[in-house]
Amino acid sequence: MDRQQVLRDVKDSFGIVPGFINAIPDPHIEAMWTSMKQLQLQPGQIPPKYQQLMMLAVSTYAKCKYCTDFHTEAARALGASESEIAETALLVGHTAMFSNWLGGTQYDFADFQREVRLACKMLSGNGGRAKPSPSARA
């Protein structure tokens, strides 16, 4: 697509051509718009509202005010409630806190992996019980 075709497609999608799209240099506008449209604006395996909440989480963690604003508004437009947006931001902060604490204390990664897998068995309804090894049954 040439620039004018891209800008028509943007307008068809958004109703306007945002300045940040129009500012993309000619050699890159088609690739950048196509990737944005395909990855951020079209349904995939994850429903669009949840895609936007995920991108909001990443944007919040990256501390990008532009992306945070875009994905907050897109999530709202796709039906996210204020409490879902707030919970997304809370989860980002909580995850970052644990990440910083685990990395800062250099918690043993092998222990962490073993403990997480046991905990996730409990979450999955397996009661956290690992299958006994053959030698333990004797």
Residue frames relative to the residue before (quaternion, step in Angstrom):
aa qw qx qy qz dx dy dz
M 1.0000 0.0000 0.0000 0.0000 0.00 0.00 0.00
D 0.3708 -0.6866 0.5636 0.2710 3.54 -1.09 0.61
R 0.7526 -0.4107 0.2642 0.4416 3.59 -1.29 0.22
Q 0.6765 0.5013 -0.3056 0.4445 3.61 0.83 -0.90
Q 0.6360 0.5121 -0.3288 0.4745 3.60 1.04 -0.73
V 0.6296 0.5238 -0.3297 0.4696 3.57 1.01 -0.83
L 0.6886 0.4874 -0.2930 0.4499 3.58 0.82 -0.97
R 0.6084 0.5265 -0.3508 0.4792 3.62 1.11 -0.61
D 0.6521 0.5098 -0.3082 0.4688 3.58 1.01 -0.84
V 0.6179 0.5286 -0.3367 0.4748 3.58 1.02 -0.80
K 0.6780 0.4902 -0.2949 0.4616 3.58 0.86 -0.97
D 0.6263 0.5283 -0.3355 0.4648 3.60 1.03 -0.72
S 0.6918 0.4765 -0.2710 0.4700 3.59 1.07 -0.72
F 0.8143 0.2850 -0.1074 0.4941 3.59 0.87 -1.01
G 0.4672 -0.6599 0.4638 0.3620 3.58 1.17 -0.45
I 0.7519 0.1422 -0.0983 0.6362 3.56 1.34 -0.26
V 0.3460 -0.6569 0.5988 0.3004 3.55 -1.33 0.03
P 0.2995 -0.7674 0.5343 0.1895 3.60 -0.29 1.20
G 0.6056 -0.5948 0.4030 0.3423 3.54 -1.09 0.76
F 0.6402 0.5360 -0.3441 0.4296 3.58 1.01 -0.71
I 0.6300 0.4851 -0.3395 0.5025 3.60 1.16 -0.47
N 0.6647 0.5178 -0.2993 0.4476 3.56 0.90 -0.93
A 0.6549 0.5350 -0.3056 0.4376 3.60 1.15 -0.59
I 0.4981 0.6428 -0.4432 0.3772 3.62 1.22 -0.19
P 0.4921 -0.6775 0.4564 0.3008 3.62 -0.80 0.95
D 0.6902 -0.5332 0.3255 0.3651 3.55 -1.13 0.79
P 0.7058 0.4785 -0.3189 0.4137 3.64 0.68 -0.91
H 0.7639 0.3934 -0.1861 0.4765 3.61 1.20 -0.46
I 0.5008 0.7065 -0.4194 0.2724 3.59 1.18 -0.42
E 0.6580 0.5121 -0.3345 0.4392 3.61 0.87 -0.82
A 0.6869 0.4818 -0.2914 0.4595 3.61 0.82 -0.96
M 0.6804 0.4847 -0.3049 0.4573 3.59 0.90 -0.87
W 0.6642 0.4861 -0.3147 0.4728 3.59 0.93 -0.81
T 0.6493 0.5243 -0.3244 0.4453 3.58 0.89 -0.91
S 0.6826 0.4676 -0.3068 0.4705 3.60 0.86 -0.86
M 0.6377 0.5153 -0.3400 0.4606 3.61 0.97 -0.77
K 0.6734 0.5046 -0.2995 0.4497 3.57 0.85 -0.95
Q 0.7110 0.4654 -0.2688 0.4535 3.57 0.83 -0.98
L 0.7658 0.3913 -0.2112 0.4645 3.59 0.86 -0.91
Q 0.7995 0.3336 -0.1606 0.4729 3.58 0.95 -0.78
L 0.7860 0.3534 -0.1733 0.4767 3.59 1.10 -0.49
Q 0.6996 0.4188 -0.2771 0.5083 3.60 1.19 -0.18
P 0.5449 -0.6305 0.4346 0.3415 3.58 -0.99 0.77
G 0.1010 -0.7524 0.6480 0.0617 3.52 -1.17 0.70
Q 0.7894 -0.2205 0.2030 0.5357 3.57 -0.99 -0.80
I 0.7074 0.3805 -0.2261 0.5511 3.57 1.18 -0.62
P 0.5023 -0.6630 0.4538 0.3198 3.62 -0.79 0.93
P 0.6565 -0.5804 0.3210 0.3594 3.62 -1.02 0.83
K 0.6334 0.5258 -0.3536 0.4442 3.63 0.91 -0.78
Y 0.6977 0.4614 -0.2733 0.4750 3.58 0.93 -0.88
Q 0.5609 0.5639 -0.3862 0.4672 3.58 1.16 -0.53
Q 0.6866 0.4818 -0.2875 0.4623 3.58 0.87 -0.96
L 0.6385 0.5107 -0.3358 0.4678 3.62 0.99 -0.71
M 0.6302 0.5161 -0.3343 0.4741 3.59 1.05 -0.70
M 0.6782 0.4730 -0.2941 0.4793 3.58 0.93 -0.88
L 0.5857 0.5461 -0.3639 0.4757 3.58 1.16 -0.54
A 0.6380 0.5264 -0.3271 0.4571 3.58 0.97 -0.82
V 0.6659 0.4863 -0.3021 0.4784 3.58 0.89 -0.90
S 0.6550 0.5230 -0.3082 0.4501 3.57 0.93 -0.91
T 0.6409 0.5193 -0.3153 0.4692 3.55 1.01 -0.85
Y 0.6675 0.5003 -0.2979 0.4641 3.57 0.90 -0.91
A 0.6888 0.4657 -0.2685 0.4864 3.57 1.05 -0.81
K 0.3338 -0.7781 0.4631 0.2621 3.56 1.34 -0.21
C 0.3690 0.7062 -0.5056 0.3311 3.56 1.03 0.89
K 0.3253 -0.7814 0.4983 0.1878 3.58 -0.32 1.23
Y 0.6158 0.5508 -0.3490 0.4423 3.60 1.09 -0.62
C 0.7051 0.4495 -0.2566 0.4847 3.56 0.82 -1.04
T 0.6209 0.5401 -0.3444 0.4518 3.58 1.00 -0.79
D 0.6621 0.4943 -0.3064 0.4727 3.58 0.92 -0.88
F 0.6615 0.5150 -0.3147 0.4452 3.59 0.83 -0.97
H 0.7453 0.4252 -0.2437 0.4520 3.58 0.70 -1.05
T 0.5729 0.5474 -0.3862 0.4722 3.61 1.16 -0.44
E 0.7026 0.4608 -0.2705 0.4699 3.57 0.82 -0.98
A 0.6373 0.5118 -0.3285 0.4732 3.60 1.02 -0.76
A 0.6335 0.5191 -0.3344 0.4664 3.60 0.98 -0.80
R 0.6370 0.5149 -0.3254 0.4725 3.60 0.96 -0.85
A 0.6665 0.5175 -0.3026 0.4432 3.57 0.89 -0.97
L 0.7224 0.4143 -0.2296 0.5038 3.57 1.15 -0.62
G 0.7090 -0.5239 0.2393 0.4069 3.56 1.23 0.43
A 0.4334 0.6831 -0.4873 0.3286 3.61 1.18 0.16
S 0.3858 -0.7161 0.5367 0.2244 3.55 -0.97 0.87
E 0.6516 -0.4969 0.3901 0.4199 3.55 -1.28 0.28
S 0.6574 0.5005 -0.3289 0.4574 3.61 1.01 -0.70
E 0.6180 0.5173 -0.3541 0.4744 3.64 1.09 -0.56
I 0.6420 0.5079 -0.3199 0.4770 3.58 1.01 -0.79
A 0.6627 0.5005 -0.3024 0.4680 3.59 0.94 -0.89
E 0.6601 0.5017 -0.3132 0.4631 3.59 0.96 -0.82
T 0.5969 0.5524 -0.3580 0.4587 3.59 1.07 -0.70
A 0.6736 0.4864 -0.2947 0.4720 3.58 0.89 -0.93
L 0.6370 0.5267 -0.3221 0.4615 3.59 1.01 -0.79
L 0.6558 0.5149 -0.3090 0.4576 3.59 0.95 -0.87
V 0.6118 0.5440 -0.3461 0.4582 3.58 1.04 -0.76
G 0.6861 0.4874 -0.2852 0.4586 3.56 0.84 -0.97
H 0.6611 0.5107 -0.3072 0.4559 3.55 0.96 -0.85
T 0.6484 0.5104 -0.3097 0.4724 3.57 0.97 -0.88
A 0.6514 0.5131 -0.3111 0.4644 3.58 0.95 -0.87
M 0.6261 0.5417 -0.3406 0.4455 3.59 1.01 -0.80
F 0.6893 0.4615 -0.2894 0.4776 3.59 0.84 -0.93
S 0.6171 0.5475 -0.3416 0.4502 3.58 1.01 -0.77
N 0.6777 0.4841 -0.2877 0.4729 3.55 0.89 -0.94
W 0.6683 0.5031 -0.3080 0.4533 3.57 0.93 -0.85
L 0.6729 0.4931 -0.3008 0.4621 3.59 0.87 -0.94
G 0.6846 0.4752 -0.2851 0.4735 3.58 0.92 -0.88
G 0.6735 0.5163 -0.2947 0.4394 3.55 0.96 -0.89
T 0.7216 0.3957 -0.2460 0.5121 3.58 1.09 -0.66
Q 0.3177 -0.7758 0.4762 0.2655 3.57 1.37 -0.16
Y 0.0444 0.8157 -0.5679 0.1004 3.54 0.91 1.05
D 0.5553 -0.6388 0.4151 0.3336 3.58 -0.89 0.92
F 0.4140 -0.7537 0.4585 0.2243 3.56 -0.59 1.20
A 0.6302 0.5221 -0.3461 0.4588 3.62 0.97 -0.72
D 0.6361 0.5024 -0.3275 0.4855 3.61 0.98 -0.79
F 0.6331 0.5420 -0.3218 0.4493 3.56 0.96 -0.89
Q 0.6740 0.4965 -0.3026 0.4557 3.59 0.83 -0.97
R 0.6561 0.5079 -0.3139 0.4615 3.59 0.90 -0.92
E 0.6861 0.4887 -0.2875 0.4558 3.58 0.87 -0.94
V 0.6402 0.5220 -0.3273 0.4589 3.60 0.99 -0.79
R 0.6635 0.5047 -0.3196 0.4504 3.58 0.90 -0.82
L 0.6335 0.5064 -0.3294 0.4835 3.58 1.03 -0.70
A 0.6580 0.5055 -0.3089 0.4648 3.59 0.92 -0.88
C 0.6749 0.4977 -0.2983 0.4559 3.59 0.96 -0.81
K 0.5644 0.5564 -0.3949 0.4647 3.59 1.15 -0.44
M 0.6326 0.5137 -0.3239 0.4807 3.57 1.03 -0.76
L 0.6505 0.5174 -0.3160 0.4575 3.58 0.94 -0.85
S 0.7003 0.4773 -0.2684 0.4580 3.58 1.03 -0.78
G 0.6053 -0.5876 0.3514 0.4060 3.58 1.24 -0.02
N 0.5206 0.6444 -0.4064 0.3854 3.58 1.28 0.08
G 0.4930 -0.6957 0.4146 0.3179 3.58 1.25 0.11
G 0.5445 -0.6483 0.3958 0.3557 3.58 1.20 0.21
R 0.5358 0.6356 -0.4118 0.3733 3.55 1.22 0.09
A 0.2885 -0.7327 0.5908 0.1757 3.53 -0.73 1.03
K 0.5515 -0.5862 0.4676 0.3654 3.55 -1.16 0.59
P 0.4772 -0.6681 0.4719 0.3213 3.60 -0.88 0.84
S 0.4873 -0.6391 0.5043 0.3158 3.51 -1.12 0.68
P 0.6557 -0.5273 0.3506 0.4112 3.62 -1.14 0.51
S 0.6641 0.5034 -0.3225 0.4490 3.61 0.97 -0.74
A 0.6339 0.5438 -0.3399 0.4324 3.62 1.08 -0.55
R 0.6353 0.5407 -0.3357 0.4374 3.62 1.17 -0.44
A 0.6011 0.6245 -0.3576 0.3476 3.59 1.09 -0.50
